[in-house]
């Protein structure tokens, strides 16, 4: 496969990483909104200790969504800017994303396929 073709795949992979992982950030915003609405509904009838536990679990869930999305966006930006470190980060994020059916699985397979191509390391120079 030619360098120009691999360069196009690098660009597509970077954009896909940004778009699919942005979905996690959008989900985090919606989850935070849902937890805020739930908290305001429960506020009058729920003891303070229970609300504290509620917000602790909500923060944990929203934090996990953010932790899942940010590395993928960083990897995508690194790929678009041809940063060498983005190769390893995108492989790690892609491998972890294999369990995230269907988009993460497709993106992980695409990332692995891209990096096993001869000359793929040269498009990041």
C-alpha positions as CSV (number, residue, x, y, z in Angstrom):
1,X,0.0,0.0,0.0
2,X,1.4,3.4,-0.9
3,X,2.3,6.1,1.5
4,X,-0.4,8.4,0.2
5,X,-3.0,5.8,0.7
6,X,-1.7,5.1,4.2
7,X,-1.7,8.8,5.0
8,X,-5.4,8.9,4.0
9,X,-6.1,6.0,6.4
10,X,-4.2,7.8,9.2
11,X,-6.4,10.8,8.7
12,X,-9.6,8.7,8.6
13,X,-8.5,6.8,11.7
14,X,-7.8,10.1,13.6
15,X,-11.2,11.5,12.7
16,X,-12.9,8.3,13.7
17,X,-11.2,8.2,17.0
18,X,-12.3,11.8,17.7
19,X,-15.9,11.2,16.7
20,X,-16.5,7.9,18.4
21,X,-14.9,9.0,21.7
22,X,-16.7,12.3,21.6
23,X,-19.9,10.2,22.0
24,X,-18.5,9.2,25.5
25,X,-18.2,12.9,26.4
26,X,-21.7,13.6,25.1
27,X,-23.0,10.6,27.2
28,X,-21.1,12.1,30.2
29,X,-22.9,15.4,29.8
30,X,-26.3,13.7,29.5
31,X,-25.6,11.5,32.4
32,X,-24.7,14.4,34.6
33,X,-27.9,16.2,33.5
34,X,-29.9,13.1,34.3
35,X,-28.3,12.8,37.7
36,X,-28.9,16.4,38.4
37,X,-32.6,16.1,37.6
38,X,-32.8,12.9,39.7
39,X,-31.1,14.6,42.6
40,X,-33.5,17.5,42.5
41,X,-36.5,15.1,42.5
42,X,-35.0,13.1,45.4
43,X,-33.8,16.1,47.4
44,X,-37.0,16.7,49.4
45,X,-37.6,13.1,50.5
46,X,-34.1,11.7,50.8
47,X,-31.7,11.9,53.7
48,X,-28.5,13.8,53.1
49,X,-26.4,10.7,53.5
50,X,-28.3,9.0,50.7
51,X,-27.9,12.0,48.4
52,X,-24.2,12.0,49.1
53,X,-23.9,8.4,48.1
54,X,-26.1,9.1,45.0
55,X,-23.7,11.9,43.9
56,X,-20.7,9.8,44.7
57,X,-21.9,7.0,42.4
58,X,-23.0,9.6,39.8
59,X,-19.6,11.2,39.8
60,X,-18.0,7.8,39.5
61,X,-20.2,7.0,36.4
62,X,-19.6,10.4,34.8
63,X,-15.9,10.2,35.6
64,X,-15.6,6.7,33.9
65,X,-17.3,8.1,30.8
66,X,-14.8,11.0,30.7
67,X,-11.9,8.6,31.3
68,X,-13.0,6.4,28.4
69,X,-13.5,9.3,26.0
70,X,-10.6,11.7,26.5
71,X,-7.7,9.3,25.6
72,X,-9.4,8.5,22.3
73,X,-9.8,12.1,21.4
74,X,-6.2,12.8,22.3
75,X,-5.1,9.9,20.2
76,X,-7.2,11.1,17.3
77,X,-5.8,14.6,17.5
78,X,-2.3,13.1,17.7
79,X,-2.9,11.1,14.6
80,X,-4.1,14.2,12.7
81,X,-1.0,16.1,13.8
82,X,1.3,13.2,12.9
83,X,2.6,12.8,16.5
84,X,4.7,9.7,17.0
85,X,3.2,9.0,20.5
86,X,-0.2,8.7,18.9
87,X,0.7,5.4,17.4
88,X,1.0,3.6,20.8
89,X,-1.9,5.5,22.3
90,X,-4.3,4.7,19.4
91,X,-3.3,1.1,19.5
92,X,-4.0,0.9,23.3
93,X,-7.3,2.8,22.9
94,X,-8.3,0.7,19.9
95,X,-7.5,-2.6,21.7
96,X,-9.5,-1.5,24.8
97,X,-12.3,-0.3,22.5
98,X,-12.7,-3.8,21.0
99,X,-15.1,-4.6,23.8
100,X,-17.3,-1.6,23.0
101,X,-19.7,-3.1,20.5
102,X,-20.3,-2.0,17.7
103,X,-18.3,1.2,17.1
104,X,-15.4,0.5,19.4
105,X,-15.0,-3.0,17.9
106,X,-14.9,-1.6,14.3
107,X,-12.5,1.2,15.3
108,X,-10.2,-1.2,17.1
109,X,-10.1,-3.6,14.2
110,X,-9.5,-0.7,11.8
111,X,-6.6,0.6,14.0
112,X,-5.0,-2.8,14.3
113,X,-5.4,-3.4,10.6
114,X,-3.8,0.0,9.8
115,X,-0.8,-0.5,12.1
116,X,0.0,-4.0,10.7
117,X,0.4,-2.5,7.2
118,X,4.0,-2.2,6.0
119,X,5.1,1.4,6.2
120,X,2.3,2.6,8.6
121,X,5.0,3.8,11.0
122,X,6.3,6.2,8.4
123,X,3.1,8.2,8.0
124,X,3.7,9.7,11.5
125,X,7.0,11.2,10.6
